[in-house]
Each structure stands twice: as structure tokens, then as C-alpha cells.
């Protein structure tokens, strides 16, 4: 009887132990990867180089959660600035003296026009970086992105160039002494040499010998020509954005996230023209800079879908930004004592202006991600950004002598930046 009861207890204990072990094993497998379970703290998975876990729940891959970091390299193209004439186009062409005269009779005259413009500037490739980090829980998180699209420079040389300046004060008109005899030249052929007197010799010898009233007919616009123009533009751009991210749900068609936050974008461009070998002025330069500082609220959306190791995503954002523009210009015309006493002195100028414009930013991105291990991913994609009302300096130059100036009303250009991005990401 006792042996029978012992056998019954052993059998019952064995069955119970088997059921208990099975239950514990089943519970552990069901909760794999969960850091918290029934108030017990479980160790977070630290095997960052573990093989990719391609398992799904109910045939749907679970979206990633936890902290993440993405570091990327970008190749970007920036749209070229609007074409701008180097010189004042409203007063072109005009009749000028070409410098070929011996001081007797009518000198050689010609029609002067602007010979150079900025059409040689084109869209150019730039290298940069884009770094993002953030955290995503089951239904919400945060993210921040810093991007630097690198510096960009482009230049060209225009030889034997003419630049017409609007001259409301007559600073580029006057008497000339092209033969360097110390007397104003007689440009209209009436034997009166500007301010130097009249030639009464018989026959005329080309030298004034008697006082006469000033001959205004000997005043002429001067040809502003240079042996070469070196034209250069430099671009710097970078930005930062931060957002609160909300996960709206996952279905068989993918996962959709919505974000709201703020964005800052900076786009600076410098336009420098260096002129050498001049007639009226030996050398000259004018340097115009446009600083664009854009800031405003941002909304964004992202859709992604995972199949095996691959995740395909599309994201887009809109920023209602204000563009605080700082416009600056400096320059100098170097006097040429060998041309005429009228143009001995150097002429310098320094101008500034500030404008505020509404500058919306629209961004669109496509990305493909490949899961290498359980934590590491490789990414490749395309990203484009359209911005309105950007100030670019090529169209801001007011070609007026002697102060030059800034055409503040020409501060609204469209800007398109796009390119490829290659990155690596880590999700813990």
C-alpha cells in the first residue's frame, strides 16, 4: 500500500515539474527582447553584433524602438543663381572715348556695353555630412538632425571686359589729356581745349595759347575697361532641426510617423569681382555678401515598410520659416594718375542692408535601409530641398558710381538643393 502511494506521489511530482519547466520556458520565449516583465528588470540585449532577427509577430515586422544614431555622407547639388549682368544694363550701350587720340581733332569714339555676366555659374556638386540621433518608444519619441552641406566655390575670368556704371553725378565724365601734354584734349574739334584755352595759331599747332571759356563739348563719358575680370562665388550652408515624433500605427501597408518641431537653416553666399588692368582706374574690386538665416516651426511625416532585411521609407517636411537677411558690400576703385588728373583719387565704398522675408522650406527624401546585424544598418537614398525667397548676391549689386550699392528688392530667388546620401545607422 505504501509502495503504491509513493509511486503515485512520484508520478504527480514528475508531471508537475514538467509542466512548470514548460511554462517557464514558454514565458521566457514569449517575452524575448522585452526589458521589463511583471515588475522584474531583465537585462537589455547587449549583443550589438548578433545576427539580424527577421522574425515577425502575426506576420508583421515590429517597428524598431529605443535609441538610434545615423551618420551619413552626402553629395549635394545647389541650383545656380539667376543670371546677372556685370554692369548697369539700363544705361548700356553708350558712346565713350576709346583712348586713341593725339589731342587734335575728334578722337576715336565707340559704343560701350557690358561684356560679362554670371551665366557661367552653374549647379555644382558639394560634399557634406548629415547626422541624426533620437529615441522612439512604442508610440512616441524625439529626434534631432545636424547637416552641413560643405563649402562650394566657383569662378571664371572674363578678358578685355567693359563695365558700365550708372553715373548720375557725372563722376565718370570729364576732360581728358590722352597725349599727356598738360592740356585738356579738344574732343569736338573746335580748337578750344576744354578748360585750357583756345589755339589761335595759324595754322593751328594743337596747343592752346589764349584764354577761352570752358568748352563743355570736350566733356565725355570715360570707358571703364579692364584687361581681366576675375569673378568668384563662395557658398556655405548648414542647418539643424529638432522634433517630437509620434508613431501613429503599423499595418500591413507599413508604419507612419508624424513629427513637429523647429528648424534652422543658414545659406551664405559671397560674390567677388576683382578687376585688373583698367583705363580710368588701374584696378578695382567689389565684394557683395548675402547671409540668409532661416528659422521657423516644422511639421513632418515619414512612412516606412520592412521586408526581410530591407526597409523602404519616404519622408517629407514643411517649415514656415522667416528669412532674416544680412546684405553687405565693400569695394574700391584705384585711381589712375596716368590717365587723367580727374581720376587720381581712389574711390572706396561700404554698404549694408537688412531684409526679412517669408521663406518656406519643403523637403522630400527617399531611403533604402539594409539590416546587417541586429543593431547595425546601411542606408542609401536621395534628398531634395526647395526654399523660396533666398537672397543671392549676384543680382544685388547696384552698379552706380561712385557709391555702388545694394538692390535690396532683388533679394528673392528660388533655391533647390538635392543629392545622394550614404549612411550607417545603429539602433539599440
C-alpha positions in Angstrom: 0.0 0.0 0.0 2.8 2.4 0.9 4.7 1.5 -2.2 1.7 2.3 -4.3 1.3 5.7 -2.7 5.0 6.6 -3.1 4.7 5.7 -6.8 1.6 7.9 -7.1 3.4 10.9 -5.5 6.5 10.5 -7.6 4.3 10.4 -10.8 2.4 13.5 -9.7 5.6 15.4 -8.8 7.2 14.5 -12.2 4.2 15.7 -14.2 4.0 18.9 -12.2 7.7 19.6 -12.6 7.5 19.0 -16.3 4.6 21.4 -16.6 6.4 24.1 -14.6 9.5 23.9 -16.7 7.5 24.1 -19.8 5.6 27.1 -18.5 8.8 29.0 -17.6 10.3 28.2 -21.0 7.2 29.4 -22.8 7.0 32.6 -20.8 10.7 33.4 -21.4 10.3 32.9 -25.2 7.2 35.0 -25.4 8.9 37.9 -23.7 12.2 37.7 -25.6 13.7 41.3 -26.0 11.3 42.9 -23.5 13.3 44.8 -20.9 10.5 44.7 -18.3 8.3 41.8 -17.2 5.9 41.7 -14.3 7.9 44.2 -12.3 11.1 42.2 -12.9 14.0 44.1 -14.6 15.5 42.0 -17.3 19.0 42.7 -18.8 18.9 44.7 -22.0 20.3 42.8 -25.0 24.0 44.0 -25.4 24.9 41.7 -28.3 25.2 44.5 -30.8 26.8 42.3 -33.4 24.2 39.5 -33.1 22.7 38.2 -36.4 19.7 40.1 -37.7 16.4 39.0 -36.1 14.0 38.6 -39.1 11.1 37.1 -37.1 7.7 38.8 -37.2 4.7 38.9 -34.9 1.5 37.9 -36.6 3.4 38.1 -39.9 4.1 41.8 -39.3 7.6 43.0 -38.6 7.7 45.1 -35.4 9.0 48.7 -35.9 12.3 49.5 -34.2 12.2 51.2 -30.8 14.9 52.5 -28.5 17.8 54.9 -29.1 19.2 55.3 -32.6 22.0 57.1 -34.4 22.6 57.7 -38.1 25.8 59.2 -39.5 25.8 60.0 -43.3 27.9 61.4 -46.1 26.1 63.4 -48.8 26.8 64.6 -52.3 24.6 67.7 -53.0 24.0 70.0 -55.9 22.9 73.6 -55.4 21.0 75.4 -58.1 22.8 78.2 -60.0 22.0 81.8 -59.2 19.9 83.8 -61.6 21.9 85.4 -64.4 23.1 88.9 -63.7 24.9 91.4 -65.9 28.2 92.7 -64.5 27.5 96.4 -65.0 24.4 98.6 -65.3 22.2 97.4 -68.1 19.8 100.4 -68.1 22.5 102.8 -69.4 24.0 100.5 -72.0 25.2 100.9 -74.6 26.7 104.4 -74.5 29.2 106.5 -76.5 32.6 106.7 -75.0 36.2 107.7 -75.9 38.3 104.6 -76.6 41.6 106.3 -75.6 43.1 106.6 -79.0 43.6 110.4 -79.6 46.6 112.7 -80.0 44.7 115.7 -78.6 44.0 117.3 -82.0 40.6 116.9 -83.7 37.9 114.4 -82.9 39.3 111.3 -81.1 38.2 107.7 -81.8 34.8 107.0 -80.2 32.9 103.8 -79.7 29.8 102.3 -78.3 30.4 100.7 -74.9 28.4 97.9 -73.4 28.6 95.4 -70.6 30.6 92.4 -71.8 30.4 89.9 -68.9 27.6 88.3 -66.9 27.2 85.5 -64.4 25.7 82.9 -66.8 28.9 80.8 -66.4 27.9 79.9 -62.9 26.2 76.5 -62.9 24.9 73.9 -60.5 27.9 72.4 -58.8 28.4 69.3 -56.6 29.3 69.7 -52.9 30.3 67.1 -50.3 28.8 67.2 -46.8 27.6 65.3 -43.8 24.2 64.6 -42.1 24.0 63.2 -38.6 20.7 62.3 -36.8 20.0 60.8 -33.4 16.9 60.2 -31.4 14.8 57.8 -29.3 11.5 56.1 -30.2 9.3 54.3 -27.8 6.2 52.3 -28.6 4.3 55.3 -29.7 6.4 58.5 -29.3 9.9 59.8 -29.1 12.2 62.6 -30.2 14.9 63.2 -32.9 17.5 65.8 -33.9 19.4 66.3 -37.1 22.5 68.3 -37.9 23.6 68.7 -41.5 26.5 70.5 -43.2 26.4 70.6 -47.0 30.0 71.8 -47.2 31.6 74.9 -48.8 31.4 75.5 -52.5 33.4 77.8 -54.8 33.1 78.6 -58.5 35.0 81.2 -60.6 35.8 82.3 -64.1 37.9 85.0 -65.8 36.5 87.4 -68.4 39.2 89.1 -70.5 39.0 92.6 -72.1 35.9 93.4 -70.3 33.8 96.6 -70.1 31.7 97.6 -67.2 29.2 100.4 -67.4 28.3 102.2 -64.2 25.3 104.5 -63.8 26.8 107.9 -63.3 24.2 110.4 -62.0 26.8 112.8 -60.6 29.0 112.8 -63.7 31.9 111.3 -61.8 33.0 109.3 -64.8 32.6 112.2 -67.3 35.1 114.9 -67.7 38.1 116.3 -69.6 40.9 114.0 -70.6 44.6 114.5 -71.5 45.4 111.5 -73.6 48.6 112.8 -75.1 49.9 113.9 -71.6 50.8 117.5 -72.8 49.3 119.1 -69.7 46.2 120.5 -71.6 42.7 119.2 -71.9 42.1 117.4 -75.3 39.9 119.1 -77.9 37.4 116.4 -78.4 34.9 118.3 -80.6 37.4 119.8 -83.0 36.7 123.5 -82.4 40.2 124.3 -81.3 39.1 125.1 -77.8 40.8 122.7 -75.4 38.3 122.1 -72.6 39.5 124.3 -69.7 42.9 125.0 -71.2 42.1 127.8 -73.7 41.9 128.2 -77.5 44.5 127.5 -80.2 44.8 130.8 -82.2 47.9 129.8 -84.1 47.8 129.9 -87.9 47.9 127.2 -88.9 46.8 125.5 -85.6 49.6 123.7 -83.8 47.4 121.8 -81.3 48.4 123.9 -78.3 46.1 126.4 -76.6 47.7 129.8 -76.4 44.8 132.1 -75.4 42.2 132.1 -72.6 38.8 130.9 -73.6 35.6 129.9 -71.7 35.4 126.3 -70.8 34.3 124.1 -73.7 31.7 121.7 -72.4 31.8 119.9 -75.7 35.1 118.4 -74.6 33.5 116.5 -71.7 32.9 112.9 -72.4 32.0 109.7 -70.6 35.0 107.6 -69.8 35.4 104.0 -71.0 35.6 101.8 -67.9 37.5 98.8 -69.3 39.7 96.2 -67.7 42.2 93.7 -69.0 40.5 91.0 -66.9 37.7 90.4 -64.5 38.1 87.5 -62.0 34.5 86.6 -60.9 34.1 84.3 -58.0 31.2 83.0 -55.8 31.5 81.1 -52.5 28.7 79.3 -50.8 28.4 78.0 -47.2 25.2 76.2 -45.9 24.3 74.2 -42.9 21.3 73.6 -40.6 19.8 72.0 -37.5 16.3 70.6 -36.7 14.7 69.0 -33.6 11.3 67.4 -33.4 8.8 65.4 -31.3 7.9 62.2 -33.1 4.6 60.3 -32.8 4.1 56.8 -34.1 0.6 56.6 -35.5 0.4 52.9 -36.1 1.6 49.9 -38.1 -0.4 47.9 -40.6 0.4 45.6 -43.5 0.9 48.7 -45.7 3.7 50.0 -43.3 4.3 52.3 -40.4 3.6 56.0 -40.3 5.3 58.6 -38.0 4.3 62.2 -37.6 6.6 64.9 -36.2 6.5 68.5 -35.2 9.3 70.8 -34.1 11.6 73.6 -35.2 14.2 74.1 -37.9 17.1 76.5 -38.6 18.9 76.8 -41.9 21.8 79.0 -42.9 22.8 79.9 -46.5 25.6 82.3 -47.0 26.9 83.4 -50.4 29.8 85.8 -51.3 30.1 87.4 -54.8 33.6 88.9 -55.5 34.7 90.7 -58.7 38.3 91.6 -59.0 39.2 93.9 -62.0 42.8 94.5 -63.1 44.5 96.4 -65.9 42.0 99.3 -66.1 42.0 102.5 -68.1 40.2 105.1 -65.9 41.1 103.1 -62.8 44.1 100.8 -62.6 42.4 98.1 -60.5 39.1 97.7 -58.7 37.1 95.2 -56.7 33.6 94.9 -55.3 32.6 92.2 -52.8 28.9 91.5 -52.1 27.7 89.0 -49.4 24.2 87.7 -48.7 23.6 86.0 -45.3 20.3 84.1 -45.1 19.2 82.9 -41.6 16.0 80.9 -41.8 14.1 79.8 -38.7 10.6 78.6 -38.1 8.2 75.8 -37.0 8.3 72.5 -38.8 5.9 69.6 -39.4 7.0 66.3 -41.0 5.8 62.8 -41.8 7.5 59.5 -42.5 6.3 56.2 -44.0 8.4 53.0 -43.9 7.9 49.4 -44.6 10.1 46.4 -43.8 10.5 43.2 -45.8 13.2 40.9 -44.5 16.4 42.8 -44.2 15.2 45.7 -46.3 13.3 48.8 -45.1 11.9 51.3 -47.6 10.9 54.8 -46.5 9.7 58.1 -47.7 9.8 61.3 -45.6 8.7 64.9 -46.2 8.7 68.1 -44.1 7.4 71.7 -44.3 8.9 74.6 -42.5 7.2 78.0 -42.3 10.4 80.0 -41.9 11.3 83.6 -41.7 14.5 84.6 -43.5 16.5 87.3 -41.8 18.8 88.6 -44.5 22.0 90.5 -43.9 23.4 92.1 -47.0 26.9 93.7 -47.1 29.1 95.2 -49.8 32.6 96.7 -49.8 34.9 97.8 -52.7 37.4 100.2 -54.1 38.4 101.8 -57.4 42.1 102.6 -57.6 42.9 105.9 -59.2 45.0 106.2 -62.3 47.1 109.3 -62.4 48.5 108.4 -65.8 45.1 108.6 -67.4 43.8 111.9 -66.3 44.1 114.2 -63.2 40.4 113.9 -62.8 40.8 110.2 -61.7 43.8 110.3 -59.4 42.0 109.6 -56.2 40.9 106.2 -55.0 37.2 105.7 -54.6 36.0 103.4 -51.8 32.5 102.3 -50.7 30.9 100.3 -47.9 27.1 99.4 -48.0 24.8 97.3 -45.8 21.1 96.4 -45.8 18.8 94.1 -43.8 15.6 92.5 -45.1 13.1 89.9 -43.7 11.2 87.6 -46.0 8.9 84.6 -45.6 10.9 81.7 -46.9 9.0 78.3 -46.8 11.2 75.2 -46.9 9.9 71.9 -48.4 12.0 68.8 -48.1 11.5 65.3 -49.6 13.6 62.2 -49.0 13.6 58.5 -50.3 15.7 55.9 -48.4 16.5 52.2 -48.6 18.0 50.5 -45.5 19.6 47.1 -45.2 19.9 45.3 -41.9 23.5 44.0 -41.5 23.2 42.8 -37.8 20.6 43.0 -35.2 21.7 46.6 -34.4 23.6 47.9 -37.5 22.1 49.1 -40.8 23.4 50.5 -44.1 21.4 53.2 -45.8 21.3 54.9 -49.3 18.9 57.5 -50.5 18.1 60.8 -52.3 17.1 64.0 -50.6 15.9 67.3 -52.1 15.0 70.7 -50.6 13.2 73.6 -52.1 13.4 77.1 -50.5 11.8 80.3 -51.7 12.9 83.9 -51.2 16.6 83.5 -50.8 19.0 86.4 -51.3 21.8 85.7 -53.7 24.4 88.4 -54.2 24.9 88.3 -57.9 21.6 90.2 -58.5 22.0 92.5 -55.6 24.8 94.7 -57.0 23.8 98.3 -57.8 26.3 99.4 -60.5 26.3 103.1 -59.7 29.3 105.3 -59.4 30.8 106.3 -57.0 28.9 104.6 -54.2 27.9 101.3 -55.9 25.1 99.9 -53.6 22.7 97.0 -52.8 19.5 96.4 -54.8 17.5 95.2 -51.8 14.4 94.5 -53.9 16.3 91.8 -55.8 16.6 89.5 -52.7 14.0 86.8 -53.6 15.4 83.8 -55.6 14.3 80.2 -55.5 16.9 77.7 -54.3 16.9 74.0 -54.9 19.4 71.6 -53.2 19.4 67.9 -53.8 21.7 64.9 -53.8 22.6 61.4 -52.7 23.1 60.3 -49.1 25.0 57.2 -47.9 24.9 56.5 -44.2 25.3 53.9 -41.4 22.9 53.6 -38.5 22.7 52.0 -35.1 19.5 51.1 -33.3 19.8 49.9 -29.7 
